Amino acid sequence: MKIYEELDRLCRYAEKNGLIAAPDAIYVRNRLLSLFRLEEWIDPQEEAVDTPDRAQETLDRLCDYAAEKGLIEDTPTIRDIFDTEIMGILTPFPSTVTSAFQDIRAKSGIAAATEWFYAFSRATNYIRVERIEKNLYWLAPTEYGDLEITINLSKPEKDPRDIAREKTAAAKSYPKCLLCYENVGYGGRINHPARQNHRAIPLSIDPDPAEKWYLQYSPYIYYNEHAIVFSGEHRPMVIDRRAFERILRFVGEIPHYFLGSNADLPIVGGSILTHDHYQGGNHEFPMAKAPVETPLAFQGYEDIGGGIVKWPMSVIRLRGENPGRLAELADKILGAWRAWSDPDCDILARTDDTPHNTITPIARRRGKEYELDLVLRNNRTTAEFPLGIFHPHAEVHNIKKENIGLIEVMGLAVLPGRLKDELALVGNYLTEKDGPAKIEADPLVAKHADWARDIVGRRRDLAPGNIREILREEVGGTILRVLEFAGVYKRTPAGREGFLKFIRNVNQI
């Protein structure tokens, strides 16, 4: 391998993308030489080196070289740790990144600053664009508008050697979790990703200006400019008045982004409940496009518009120009909901000392007005529904079994990578005679047999030329059922009356 050409190519990439300045080139080159245990530099021929648009292919070749020379073991996890170390050499210090962000904000506005930081996070390979581009994505029409569906293919399969190491790796408490600020610049280990190329921007979104919050982007970007806003303190997630105030302050400062929070209870919460954080970004989700179908009025809050949203889950939308008033009313609704039981709708506030009711909140701006969606959640389980009454039921587990968190609540279903091959195989069977029986007999897709029988019973247009689109439509229909299961008030006359009964209770408090 022409190692010097690859290193020169990477340095040119870094200069082109503003990661390093021309006066830093020799310093960075020497850091790279040290990493690769090279003692001299040999200038490659000028015509032999191009300036790539992306870093990953060059990083892959450098990892190949390191594996050939015995510098690293050739497994996916070790390669990820090593190529992140390479990019860490090219990534400016956190203070430099923060200063650049603030300078752009002062000169060109917040939208230009976030656009720059997003491009920066892609250029440093913190966001691994090539992997994310493998994800499948489509829209599925429903009576509530188009749902968004993505199959996550961005996480590579683990090598058995890496799995074995993870099983024997000693437990570490630093960083405490994947969202702690201490991840910035961290070198990683077999059971914790390397983060030398990770940077976060300080924010002031808490009523207490001394409290530290930070903005970063998700490495997996399920939607445009998928941002994470996290506390500088490692503490559990809590939905309360200050949470409402924070997300409203955020959209006041960054009005082209939304910001929302997962619920703060198991089952209806996200994957990380141990660290206080929110998710946002520059994307309009299907739920944000859904209209209010039942106007609501809240006593004492005549300056705030309200309504029940036309959505399969139970959503109260508040709208007004005063974010403080919105947070105050939202806190009142939250307090009422935490104490509310309605056995006719399977809603119990507590089982002994265990709380069940909470809210998934989402804030956004509409011109001068602030908009706050409050999604009512309940995590109660029963013998019939051990995973949750308002959780995907067993009949949809072939497609979606995982928790319904913030992103799914808003209408973007993130589905497991297994479905790519499974849906292709199901499609092949469905265009053959006795397709459902063949599906049931194949252990790879037997879980889809009942689903396939239902499709065959309803559709007369199954053919090789359109089976892919049909299955995508059917997945969308299943995701709609998932959201309906997660809705605490069903879209039935009894469910609507239960919802309005709760609203009347709020007005009596």
Order of alpha helices (4+ residues) and beta strands (2+ residues): alpha-alpha-alpha-alpha-alpha-alpha-alpha-beta-beta-alpha-beta-beta-beta-alpha-beta-beta-alpha-beta-beta-beta-alpha-beta-beta-beta-beta-alpha-beta-alpha-alpha-alpha-alpha-alpha
